[in-house]
């Protein structure tokens, strides 16, 4: 599996990084899927099932700043 491009602006451009550790980000994968880098909040979030959402044992819920996701909007292809 390989990342082919960043989606949206860099964490530095958005002010979402200290430059010392990881940073929230979104990348497109070679198969057209997306990978999200964020803070693991799986054990902190509640009420996912209220929305019909579930997290499988091999999945994690990550927090991504709003600015990261909105900055990626124009880079996400339709369909």
PDB file as gemmi writes it, atoms N, CA and C in Angstrom:
CRYST1    1.000    1.000    1.000  90.00  90.00  90.00 P 1                      
ATOM      1  N   UNK A   1       0.854  -1.169   0.000  1.00  0.00           N  
ATOM      2  CA  UNK A   1       0.000   0.000   0.000  1.00  0.00           C  
ATOM      3  C   UNK A   1       0.902   1.235   0.000  1.00  0.00           C  
ATOM      4  N   UNK A   2       0.531   2.217  -0.828  1.00  0.00           N  
ATOM      5  CA  UNK A   2       1.383   3.393  -0.994  1.00  0.00           C  
ATOM      6  C   UNK A   2       0.545   4.657  -1.064  1.00  0.00           C  
ATOM      7  N   UNK A   3       0.994   5.703  -0.386  1.00  0.00           N  
ATOM      8  CA  UNK A   3       0.354   7.015  -0.481  1.00  0.00           C  
ATOM      9  C   UNK A   3       0.847   7.691  -1.757  1.00  0.00           C  
ATOM     10  N   UNK A   4      -0.061   8.317  -2.506  1.00  0.00           N  
ATOM     11  CA  UNK A   4       0.334   8.957  -3.759  1.00  0.00           C  
ATOM     12  C   UNK A   4       0.283  10.480  -3.710  1.00  0.00           C  
ATOM     13  N   UNK A   5      -0.517  11.046  -2.781  1.00  0.00           N  
ATOM     14  CA  UNK A   5      -0.523  12.511  -2.659  1.00  0.00           C  
ATOM     15  C   UNK A   5      -1.238  12.951  -1.391  1.00  0.00           C  
ATOM     16  N   UNK A   6      -0.879  14.122  -0.926  1.00  0.00           N  
ATOM     17  CA  UNK A   6      -1.566  14.753   0.202  1.00  0.00           C  
ATOM     18  C   UNK A   6      -2.878  15.330  -0.312  1.00  0.00           C  
ATOM     19  N   UNK A   7      -3.877  15.266   0.522  1.00  0.00           N  
ATOM     20  CA  UNK A   7      -5.171  15.873   0.207  1.00  0.00           C  
ATOM     21  C   UNK A   7      -5.304  17.118   1.077  1.00  0.00           C  
ATOM     22  N   UNK A   8      -5.455  18.266   0.465  1.00  0.00           N  
ATOM     23  CA  UNK A   8      -5.584  19.514   1.227  1.00  0.00           C  
ATOM     24  C   UNK A   8      -4.234  20.141   1.510  1.00  0.00           C  
ATOM     25  N   UNK A   9      -4.216  21.026   2.503  1.00  0.00           N  
ATOM     26  CA  UNK A   9      -3.005  21.757   2.866  1.00  0.00           C  
ATOM     27  C   UNK A   9      -2.192  20.967   3.878  1.00  0.00           C  
ATOM     28  N   UNK A  10      -0.924  21.280   3.961  1.00  0.00           N  
ATOM     29  CA  UNK A  10      -0.044  20.604   4.926  1.00  0.00           C  
ATOM     30  C   UNK A  10      -0.402  21.047   6.338  1.00  0.00           C  
ATOM     31  N   UNK A  11      -0.072  20.221   7.328  1.00  0.00           N  
ATOM     32  CA  UNK A  11      -0.309  20.619   8.715  1.00  0.00           C  
ATOM     33  C   UNK A  11       0.384  21.936   9.066  1.00  0.00           C  
ATOM     34  N   UNK A  12       1.564  22.171   8.512  1.00  0.00           N  
ATOM     35  CA  UNK A  12       2.276  23.427   8.773  1.00  0.00           C  
ATOM     36  C   UNK A  12       1.493  24.625   8.239  1.00  0.00           C  
ATOM     37  N   UNK A  13       0.930  24.494   7.027  1.00  0.00           N  
ATOM     38  CA  UNK A  13       0.139  25.579   6.441  1.00  0.00           C  
ATOM     39  C   UNK A  13      -1.090  25.897   7.288  1.00  0.00           C  
ATOM     40  N   UNK A  14      -1.650  24.863   7.937  1.00  0.00           N  
ATOM     41  CA  UNK A  14      -2.864  25.029   8.740  1.00  0.00           C  
ATOM     42  C   UNK A  14      -2.570  25.369  10.191  1.00  0.00           C  
ATOM     43  N   UNK A  15      -1.301  25.336  10.582  1.00  0.00           N  
ATOM     44  CA  UNK A  15      -0.949  25.613  11.972  1.00  0.00           C  
ATOM     45  C   UNK A  15      -1.306  24.469  12.911  1.00  0.00           C  
ATOM     46  N   UNK A  16      -1.356  23.235  12.366  1.00  0.00           N  
ATOM     47  CA  UNK A  16      -1.744  22.063  13.156  1.00  0.00           C  
ATOM     48  C   UNK A  16      -0.562  21.195  13.565  1.00  0.00           C  
ATOM     49  N   UNK A  17       0.614  21.751  13.631  1.00  0.00           N  
ATOM     50  CA  UNK A  17       1.784  20.945  13.986  1.00  0.00           C  
ATOM     51  C   UNK A  17       2.804  21.792  14.728  1.00  0.00           C  
ATOM     52  N   UNK A  18       3.576  21.127  15.554  1.00  0.00           N  
ATOM     53  CA  UNK A  18       4.693  21.799  16.212  1.00  0.00           C  
ATOM     54  C   UNK A  18       5.984  21.525  15.463  1.00  0.00           C  
ATOM     55  N   UNK A  19       5.924  20.594  14.497  1.00  0.00           N  
ATOM     56  CA  UNK A  19       7.108  20.220  13.750  1.00  0.00           C  
ATOM     57  C   UNK A  19       7.979  19.212  14.487  1.00  0.00           C  
ATOM     58  N   UNK A  20       7.568  18.819  15.696  1.00  0.00           N  
ATOM     59  CA  UNK A  20       8.346  17.899  16.512  1.00  0.00           C  
ATOM     60  C   UNK A  20       7.786  16.481  16.436  1.00  0.00           C  
ATOM     61  N   UNK A  21       6.486  16.369  16.400  1.00  0.00           N  
ATOM     62  CA  UNK A  21       5.864  15.045  16.390  1.00  0.00           C  
ATOM     63  C   UNK A  21       4.935  14.920  15.186  1.00  0.00           C  
ATOM     64  N   UNK A  22       4.114  13.889  15.180  1.00  0.00           N  
ATOM     65  CA  UNK A  22       3.177  13.670  14.083  1.00  0.00           C  
ATOM     66  C   UNK A  22       2.195  14.816  13.930  1.00  0.00           C  
ATOM     67  N   UNK A  23       1.516  14.817  12.829  1.00  0.00           N  
ATOM     68  CA  UNK A  23       0.573  15.888  12.534  1.00  0.00           C  
ATOM     69  C   UNK A  23      -0.656  15.321  11.858  1.00  0.00           C  
ATOM     70  N   UNK A  24      -1.831  15.933  12.078  1.00  0.00           N  
ATOM     71  CA  UNK A  24      -3.023  15.463  11.385  1.00  0.00           C  
ATOM     72  C   UNK A  24      -2.878  15.677   9.887  1.00  0.00           C  
ATOM     73  N   UNK A  25      -3.295  14.691   9.121  1.00  0.00           N  
ATOM     74  CA  UNK A  25      -3.136  14.791   7.678  1.00  0.00           C  
ATOM     75  C   UNK A  25      -4.070  13.819   6.981  1.00  0.00           C  
ATOM     76  N   UNK A  26      -4.278  14.028   5.692  1.00  0.00           N  
ATOM     77  CA  UNK A  26      -5.075  13.134   4.854  1.00  0.00           C  
ATOM     78  C   UNK A  26      -4.269  12.870   3.591  1.00  0.00           C  
ATOM     79  N   UNK A  27      -4.130  11.601   3.217  1.00  0.00           N  
ATOM     80  CA  UNK A  27      -3.427  11.249   1.989  1.00  0.00           C  
ATOM     81  C   UNK A  27      -4.296  10.319   1.149  1.00  0.00           C  
ATOM     82  N   UNK A  28      -4.112  10.409  -0.159  1.00  0.00           N  
ATOM     83  CA  UNK A  28      -4.796   9.495  -1.075  1.00  0.00           C  
ATOM     84  C   UNK A  28      -3.879   8.301  -1.311  1.00  0.00           C  
ATOM     85  N   UNK A  29      -4.466   7.107  -1.306  1.00  0.00           N  
ATOM     86  CA  UNK A  29      -3.714   5.888  -1.533  1.00  0.00           C  
ATOM     87  C   UNK A  29      -3.763   5.492  -2.998  1.00  0.00           C  
ATOM     88  N   UNK A  30      -2.844   4.652  -3.416  1.00  0.00           N  
ATOM     89  CA  UNK A  30      -2.755   4.268  -4.825  1.00  0.00           C  
ATOM     90  C   UNK A  30      -4.021   3.595  -5.345  1.00  0.00           C  
ATOM     91  N   UNK A  31      -4.844   3.009  -4.455  1.00  0.00           N  
ATOM     92  CA  UNK A  31      -6.080   2.366  -4.903  1.00  0.00           C  
ATOM     93  C   UNK A  31      -7.269   3.326  -4.909  1.00  0.00           C  
ATOM     94  N   UNK A  32      -7.020   4.622  -4.614  1.00  0.00           N  
ATOM     95  CA  UNK A  32      -8.081   5.623  -4.625  1.00  0.00           C  
ATOM     96  C   UNK A  32      -8.731   5.842  -3.270  1.00  0.00           C  
ATOM     97  N   UNK A  33      -8.424   4.995  -2.288  1.00  0.00           N  
ATOM     98  CA  UNK A  33      -8.937   5.185  -0.931  1.00  0.00           C  
ATOM     99  C   UNK A  33      -8.122   6.281  -0.243  1.00  0.00           C  
ATOM    100  N   UNK A  34      -8.540   6.668   0.944  1.00  0.00           N  
ATOM    101  CA  UNK A  34      -7.854   7.716   1.695  1.00  0.00           C  
ATOM    102  C   UNK A  34      -7.388   7.183   3.040  1.00  0.00           C  
ATOM    103  N   UNK A  35      -6.274   7.700   3.522  1.00  0.00           N  
ATOM    104  CA  UNK A  35      -5.773   7.391   4.861  1.00  0.00           C  
ATOM    105  C   UNK A  35      -5.764   8.689   5.656  1.00  0.00           C  
ATOM    106  N   UNK A  36      -6.170   8.594   6.913  1.00  0.00           N  
ATOM    107  CA  UNK A  36      -6.253   9.762   7.782  1.00  0.00           C  
ATOM    108  C   UNK A  36      -5.291   9.572   8.950  1.00  0.00           C  
ATOM    109  N   UNK A  37      -4.499  10.594   9.219  1.00  0.00           N  
ATOM    110  CA  UNK A  37      -3.602  10.604  10.372  1.00  0.00           C  
ATOM    111  C   UNK A  37      -4.218  11.547  11.395  1.00  0.00           C  
ATOM    112  N   UNK A  38      -4.448  11.043  12.582  1.00  0.00           N  
ATOM    113  CA  UNK A  38      -5.034  11.869  13.629  1.00  0.00           C  
ATOM    114  C   UNK A  38      -4.795  11.251  14.988  1.00  0.00           C  
ATOM    115  N   UNK A  39      -5.294  11.902  16.010  1.00  0.00           N  
ATOM    116  CA  UNK A  39      -5.149  11.427  17.379  1.00  0.00           C  
ATOM    117  C   UNK A  39      -6.168  10.321  17.629  1.00  0.00           C  
ATOM    118  N   UNK A  40      -5.709   9.197  18.161  1.00  0.00           N  
ATOM    119  CA  UNK A  40      -6.576   8.059  18.461  1.00  0.00           C  
ATOM    120  C   UNK A  40      -7.491   8.410  19.627  1.00  0.00           C  
ATOM    121  N   UNK A  41      -8.804   8.463  19.366  1.00  0.00           N  
ATOM    122  CA  UNK A  41      -9.780   8.757  20.422  1.00  0.00           C  
ATOM    123  C   UNK A  41     -10.762   7.602  20.608  1.00  0.00           C  
ATOM    124  N   UNK A  42     -10.396   6.417  20.125  1.00  0.00           N  
ATOM    125  CA  UNK A  42     -11.285   5.266  20.171  1.00  0.00           C  
ATOM    126  C   UNK A  42     -11.826   5.013  21.571  1.00  0.00           C  
ATOM    127  N   UNK A  43     -10.972   5.080  22.577  1.00  0.00           N  
ATOM    128  CA  UNK A  43     -11.401   4.787  23.947  1.00  0.00           C  
ATOM    129  C   UNK A  43     -12.097   5.960  24.626  1.00  0.00           C  
ATOM    130  N   UNK A  44     -12.145   7.113  23.963  1.00  0.00           N  
ATOM    131  CA  UNK A  44     -12.732   8.301  24.576  1.00  0.00           C  
ATOM    132  C   UNK A  44     -14.102   8.665  24.019  1.00  0.00           C  
ATOM    133  N   UNK A  45     -14.406   8.220  22.814  1.00  0.00           N  
ATOM    134  CA  UNK A  45     -15.661   8.618  22.174  1.00  0.00           C  
ATOM    135  C   UNK A  45     -16.791   7.689  22.617  1.00  0.00           C  
ATOM    136  N   UNK A  46     -17.950   8.266  22.784  1.00  0.00           N  
ATOM    137  CA  UNK A  46     -19.104   7.468  23.172  1.00  0.00           C  
ATOM    138  C   UNK A  46     -20.249   7.761  22.206  1.00  0.00           C  
ATOM    139  N   UNK A  47     -21.258   6.942  22.262  1.00  0.00           N  
ATOM    140  CA  UNK A  47     -22.494   7.144  21.499  1.00  0.00           C  
ATOM    141  C   UNK A  47     -22.356   7.023  19.991  1.00  0.00           C  
ATOM    142  N   UNK A  48     -21.335   6.322  19.489  1.00  0.00           N  
ATOM    143  CA  UNK A  48     -21.224   6.112  18.047  1.00  0.00           C  
ATOM    144  C   UNK A  48     -22.439   5.371  17.512  1.00  0.00           C  
ATOM    145  N   UNK A  49     -22.920   4.417  18.285  1.00  0.00           N  
ATOM    146  CA  UNK A  49     -24.055   3.606  17.824  1.00  0.00           C  
ATOM    147  C   UNK A  49     -25.326   4.429  17.670  1.00  0.00           C  
ATOM    148  N   UNK A  50     -25.395   5.592  18.312  1.00  0.00           N  
ATOM    149  CA  UNK A  50     -26.529   6.500  18.128  1.00  0.00           C  
ATOM    150  C   UNK A  50     -26.690   6.851  16.650  1.00  0.00           C  
ATOM    151  N   UNK A  51     -25.568   6.891  15.941  1.00  0.00           N  
ATOM    152  CA  UNK A  51     -25.557   7.261  14.525  1.00  0.00           C  
ATOM    153  C   UNK A  51     -25.427   6.044  13.617  1.00  0.00           C  
ATOM    154  N   UNK A  52     -25.498   4.848  14.209  1.00  0.00           N  
ATOM    155  CA  UNK A  52     -25.352   3.624  13.429  1.00  0.00           C  
ATOM    156  C   UNK A  52     -23.903   3.324  13.073  1.00  0.00           C  
ATOM    157  N   UNK A  53     -22.962   3.976  13.766  1.00  0.00           N  
ATOM    158  CA  UNK A  53     -21.539   3.778  13.500  1.00  0.00           C  
ATOM    159  C   UNK A  53     -20.968   2.771  14.491  1.00  0.00           C  
ATOM    160  N   UNK A  54     -20.017   1.988  14.027  1.00  0.00           N  
ATOM    161  CA  UNK A  54     -19.346   1.002  14.866  1.00  0.00           C  
ATOM    162  C   UNK A  54     -17.865   0.965  14.519  1.00  0.00           C  
ATOM    163  N   UNK A  55     -17.056   0.637  15.497  1.00  0.00           N  
ATOM    164  CA  UNK A  55     -15.617   0.531  15.293  1.00  0.00           C  
ATOM    165  C   UNK A  55     -15.214  -0.915  15.533  1.00  0.00           C  
ATOM    166  N   UNK A  56     -14.782  -1.579  14.471  1.00  0.00           N  
ATOM    167  CA  UNK A  56     -14.366  -2.978  14.561  1.00  0.00           C  
ATOM    168  C   UNK A  56     -13.050  -3.080  15.328  1.00  0.00           C  
ATOM    169  N   UNK A  57     -12.721  -4.260  15.819  1.00  0.00           N  
ATOM    170  CA  UNK A  57     -11.476  -4.431  16.565  1.00  0.00           C  
ATOM    171  C   UNK A  57     -10.218  -4.014  15.786  1.00  0.00           C  
ATOM    172  N   UNK A  58     -10.251  -4.098  14.469  1.00  0.00           N  
ATOM    173  CA  UNK A  58      -9.080  -3.707  13.670  1.00  0.00           C  
ATOM    174  C   UNK A  58      -9.162  -2.257  13.186  1.00  0.00           C  
ATOM    175  N   UNK A  59     -10.088  -1.474  13.715  1.00  0.00           N  
ATOM    176  CA  UNK A  59     -10.255  -0.066  13.340  1.00  0.00           C  
ATOM    177  C   UNK A  59     -10.005   0.834  14.545  1.00  0.00           C  
ATOM    178  N   UNK A  60      -9.687   2.099  14.266  1.00  0.00           N  
ATOM    179  CA  UNK A  60      -9.501   3.100  15.307  1.00  0.00           C  
ATOM    180  C   UNK A  60     -10.265   4.341  14.899  1.00  0.00           C  
ATOM    181  N   UNK A  61     -10.800   5.058  15.865  1.00  0.00           N  
ATOM    182  CA  UNK A  61     -11.442   6.344  15.631  1.00  0.00           C  
ATOM    183  C   UNK A  61     -10.377   7.406  15.874  1.00  0.00           C  
ATOM    184  N   UNK A  62     -10.172   8.280  14.890  1.00  0.00           N  
ATOM    185  CA  UNK A  62      -9.162   9.332  15.044  1.00  0.00           C  
ATOM    186  C   UNK A  62      -9.807  10.701  14.957  1.00  0.00           C  
ATOM    187  N   UNK A  63      -9.234  11.636  15.702  1.00  0.00           N  
ATOM    188  CA  UNK A  63      -9.704  13.020  15.690  1.00  0.00           C  
ATOM    189  C   UNK A  63      -8.851  13.791  14.691  1.00  0.00           C  
ATOM    190  N   UNK A  64      -9.521  14.486  13.787  1.00  0.00           N  
ATOM    191  CA  UNK A  64      -8.848  15.309  12.786  1.00  0.00           C  
ATOM    192  C   UNK A  64      -9.403  16.726  12.936  1.00  0.00           C  
ATOM    193  N   UNK A  65      -8.556  17.727  13.052  1.00  0.00           N  
ATOM    194  CA  UNK A  65      -9.052  19.096  13.172  1.00  0.00           C  
ATOM    195  C   UNK A  65      -9.951  19.472  11.989  1.00  0.00           C  
ATOM    196  N   UNK A  66     -10.954  20.258  12.265  1.00  0.00           N  
ATOM    197  CA  UNK A  66     -11.887  20.710  11.230  1.00  0.00           C  
ATOM    198  C   UNK A  66     -11.133  21.350  10.061  1.00  0.00           C  
ATOM    199  N   UNK A  67     -10.104  22.136  10.367  1.00  0.00           N  
ATOM    200  CA  UNK A  67      -9.364  22.829   9.306  1.00  0.00           C  
ATOM    201  C   UNK A  67      -8.704  21.846   8.344  1.00  0.00           C  
ATOM    202  N   UNK A  68      -8.256  20.693   8.851  1.00  0.00           N  
ATOM    203  CA  UNK A  68      -7.634  19.680   7.997  1.00  0.00           C  
ATOM    204  C   UNK A  68      -8.646  19.124   7.005  1.00  0.00           C  
ATOM    205  N   UNK A  69      -9.824  18.804   7.492  1.00  0.00           N  
ATOM    206  CA  UNK A  69     -10.849  18.222   6.626  1.00  0.00           C  
ATOM    207  C   UNK A  69     -11.419  19.240   5.642  1.00  0.00           C  
ATOM    208  N   UNK A  70     -11.710  20.445   6.086  1.00  0.00           N  
ATOM    209  CA  UNK A  70     -12.273  21.439   5.174  1.00  0.00           C  
ATOM    210  C   UNK A  70     -11.254  21.865   4.117  1.00  0.00           C  
ATOM    211  N   UNK A  71      -9.966  21.884   4.470  1.00  0.00           N  
ATOM    212  CA  UNK A  71      -8.927  22.242   3.492  1.00  0.00           C  
ATOM    213  C   UNK A  71      -8.785  21.177   2.427  1.00  0.00           C  
ATOM    214  N   UNK A  72      -9.216  19.952   2.716  1.00  0.00           N  
ATOM    215  CA  UNK A  72      -9.113  18.852   1.750  1.00  0.00           C  
ATOM    216  C   UNK A  72     -10.295  18.793   0.797  1.00  0.00           C  
ATOM    217  N   UNK A  73     -11.343  19.491   1.091  1.00  0.00           N  
ATOM    218  CA  UNK A  73     -12.597  19.391   0.321  1.00  0.00           C  
ATOM    219  C   UNK A  73     -12.392  19.524  -1.187  1.00  0.00           C  
ATOM    220  N   UNK A  74     -11.664  20.513  -1.618  1.00  0.00           N  
ATOM    221  CA  UNK A  74     -11.491  20.743  -3.054  1.00  0.00           C  
ATOM    222  C   UNK A  74     -10.590  19.714  -3.737  1.00  0.00           C  
ATOM    223  N   UNK A  75      -9.805  18.962  -2.957  1.00  0.00           N  
ATOM    224  CA  UNK A  75      -8.911  17.955  -3.518  1.00  0.00           C  
ATOM    225  C   UNK A  75      -9.547  16.560  -3.618  1.00  0.00           C  
ATOM    226  N   UNK A  76     -10.734  16.410  -3.039  1.00  0.00           N  
ATOM    227  CA  UNK A  76     -11.395  15.093  -3.070  1.00  0.00           C  
ATOM    228  C   UNK A  76     -12.252  15.010  -4.331  1.00  0.00           C  
ATOM    229  N   UNK A  77     -11.949  14.044  -5.193  1.00  0.00           N  
ATOM    230  CA  UNK A  77     -12.687  13.934  -6.451  1.00  0.00           C  
ATOM    231  C   UNK A  77     -14.136  13.522  -6.228  1.00  0.00           C  
ATOM    232  N   UNK A  78     -15.002  13.934  -7.114  1.00  0.00           N  
ATOM    233  CA  UNK A  78     -16.404  13.498  -7.102  1.00  0.00           C  
ATOM    234  C   UNK A  78     -16.468  12.038  -7.497  1.00  0.00           C  
ATOM    235  N   UNK A  79     -17.324  11.278  -6.824  1.00  0.00           N  
ATOM    236  CA  UNK A  79     -17.579   9.876  -7.179  1.00  0.00           C  
ATOM    237  C   UNK A  79     -16.495   8.929  -7.104  1.00  0.00           C  
TER     238      UNK A  79                                                      
END                                                                             
